[in-house]
Amino acid sequence: MITVGTDLIEIERIRRALARYERFRERCFTEAERAYCDSRPNPAQSYAGRFAGKEAVGKALGFGVARAFAWREVEIVGRPKPAVRLSGKLAERAAQLGVGSVDLSMTHSRELAQAVAVAYDG
C-alpha cells in the first residue's frame, strides 16, 4: 500500500504566526526542530517547510490535521534529505495501516513552502 499527502503554505502566514502567537513554536515543533529553524538565516522559511511537511504526513496517514492531531508527533529530522520520525497516536496510526516508513520531500520559493509525503508498507 502507498498513500500520498501534500501541502502548500505561504511563508508569510507562518512568519505572522511566529510573531503573533508566543506558543506557536512550542505547540507545533519539537525542541530539535526549533533549534534547527532558529539557526537558519530565514527561520520562517524553515518553519514553513516543516509545517507543510507535518501536514503532508498527516494527510498521507489519513489522519489529516483534525483536532486530535498532535503536531510534535511528527518530527522532521535530517539534512540534506529530510526524514520523518513518528511518535504517539500518529505512530500507532501508521502501525495500524501497516506503514513501514514515510518518505518526505520539501521545497520552497520566496513566498511558498511545499511538502509531499509518501507512506508505504514494509
GUPA-723444 format. One line per 4 residues: number of its first residue (from 1); their letters; for each residue x, y, z of C-alpha. Coordinates in nm, 4 decimals. Each point is the difference from the previous one (the first is absolute). Example, Ala and Ser with C-alpha at 12.3 -4.5 7.8 and 13.67 -1.06 7.14 Angstrom:
BEGIN
1> as> 1.2300:-0.4500:0.7800 | 0.1370:0.3440:-0.0660 $
END
This chain:
BEGIN
1> mitv> 0.0000:0.0000:0.0000 | 0.1192:0.3505:-0.0859 | -0.1704:0.3215:0.1077 | 0.0938:0.3583:-0.0779 $
5> gtdl> -0.0563:0.3292:0.1780 | 0.0970:0.3488:-0.1112 | -0.0168:0.3510:0.1386 | 0.0789:0.3513:-0.1172 $
9> ieie> 0.0222:0.2995:0.2340 | 0.0859:0.3680:-0.0242 | 0.3217:0.0749:0.1873 | -0.1403:0.3385:0.1048 $
13> rirr> -0.2865:-0.1768:0.1793 | 0.2512:-0.1910:0.2129 | 0.2070:0.3169:0.0547 | -0.3127:0.1718:0.1376 $
17> alar> -0.0850:-0.2993:0.2222 | 0.3537:-0.0013:0.1410 | -0.0252:0.3710:0.0802 | -0.3581:0.0010:0.1261 $
21> yerf> -0.0310:-0.3205:0.2035 | 0.2601:-0.0568:0.2673 | -0.0719:-0.3717:0.0371 | -0.0217:-0.0831:-0.3718 $
25> rerc> 0.3598:-0.1285:-0.0106 | -0.0392:-0.2199:0.3078 | -0.3433:-0.1316:-0.1002 | 0.0962:-0.1044:-0.3522 $
29> ftea> 0.3722:-0.0770:0.0015 | 0.2342:-0.2180:0.2043 | 0.2976:0.1495:0.1791 | 0.2363:-0.1321:-0.2683 $
33> eray> -0.2141:0.1478:-0.2787 | -0.0087:0.3380:0.1750 | 0.3764:-0.0007:0.0489 | 0.0552:-0.0773:-0.3682 $
37> cdsr> -0.2514:0.2547:-0.1342 | 0.1148:0.2763:0.2342 | 0.3614:-0.0540:-0.1139 | -0.0868:0.0639:-0.3660 $
41> pnpa> 0.0364:0.3382:-0.1732 | -0.3771:0.0074:-0.0712 | -0.1674:-0.1905:0.2859 | -0.3556:0.0531:-0.1328 $
45> qsya> 0.0929:-0.1779:-0.3233 | 0.1318:-0.3023:0.1912 | -0.2992:-0.0070:0.2338 | -0.2361:0.0213:-0.2987 $
49> grfa> 0.1685:-0.2949:-0.1718 | -0.0298:-0.2123:0.3117 | -0.3579:0.1099:0.0609 | -0.0917:-0.1040:-0.3559 $
53> gkea> 0.1905:-0.3261:0.0559 | -0.1985:-0.0810:0.3126 | -0.3294:0.0700:-0.1783 | 0.1046:-0.2151:-0.2966 $
57> vgka> 0.0918:-0.2896:0.2314 | -0.3332:0.0265:0.1829 | -0.1828:-0.0110:-0.3326 | 0.2046:-0.2968:-0.1257 $
61> lgfg> -0.0961:-0.1916:0.3151 | -0.3666:0.0894:-0.0434 | 0.0100:0.1801:0.3327 | -0.0080:0.3489:-0.1433 $
65> vara> 0.0460:0.2878:0.2373 | -0.3233:-0.0409:0.1910 | -0.0430:0.1095:0.3584 | 0.1765:-0.3135:0.1315 $
69> fawr> 0.3094:0.0622:-0.2142 | 0.3057:0.0497:0.2187 | 0.2497:0.2055:-0.1989 | 0.3044:-0.1163:0.1947 $
73> evei> -0.0818:-0.3675:-0.0714 | 0.1463:0.0627:-0.3456 | 0.3634:0.1043:0.0232 | 0.1943:0.0979:-0.3094 $
77> vgrp> 0.3647:-0.0923:0.0429 | 0.3098:-0.0226:-0.2136 | 0.1821:0.1997:-0.2589 | 0.0230:0.0390:-0.2902 $
81> kpav> -0.2718:-0.2650:-0.0590 | -0.2739:0.0376:0.2608 | -0.1211:-0.3081:0.1827 | -0.3153:-0.0528:0.2059 $
85> rlsg> -0.0103:-0.1246:0.3582 | -0.3481:-0.0886:0.1299 | -0.1108:-0.0386:0.3613 | -0.3211:-0.0271:0.2019 $
89> klae> -0.3354:-0.0345:-0.1775 | 0.1495:0.0562:-0.3426 | 0.2495:-0.2831:0.0510 | -0.2898:-0.2219:0.1127 $
93> raaq> -0.2040:0.1028:-0.3046 | 0.2929:-0.0759:-0.2300 | 0.0411:-0.3449:0.1582 | -0.3734:-0.0734:-0.0393 $
97> lgvg> 0.0267:0.0871:-0.3687 | 0.3088:-0.2168:-0.0404 | 0.2144:0.2999:-0.0896 | 0.3668:-0.0889:0.0228 $
101> svdl> 0.1360:0.3438:-0.0803 | -0.0844:0.3436:-0.1301 | 0.2075:0.1733:-0.2657 | -0.0115:0.3799:-0.0014 $
105> smth> 0.1013:0.2653:-0.2476 | -0.0129:0.3718:0.0837 | 0.0680:0.3052:-0.2134 | -0.0599:0.3727:0.0089 $
109> srel> 0.0072:0.3160:-0.2035 | 0.0152:0.3504:0.1423 | -0.3731:-0.0045:0.0738 | -0.1049:-0.3656:0.0341 $
113> aqav> 0.1080:-0.3212:0.1696 | -0.1165:-0.3391:-0.1249 | 0.0340:-0.3563:0.1190 | -0.0948:-0.3405:-0.1353 $
117> avay> -0.0109:-0.3088:0.2221 | -0.0200:-0.3575:-0.1237 | -0.0902:-0.2678:0.2537 | 0.0633:-0.3596:-0.0980 $
121> dg> -0.0019:-0.3424:0.1581 | 0.2949:-0.2217:0.0739 $
END
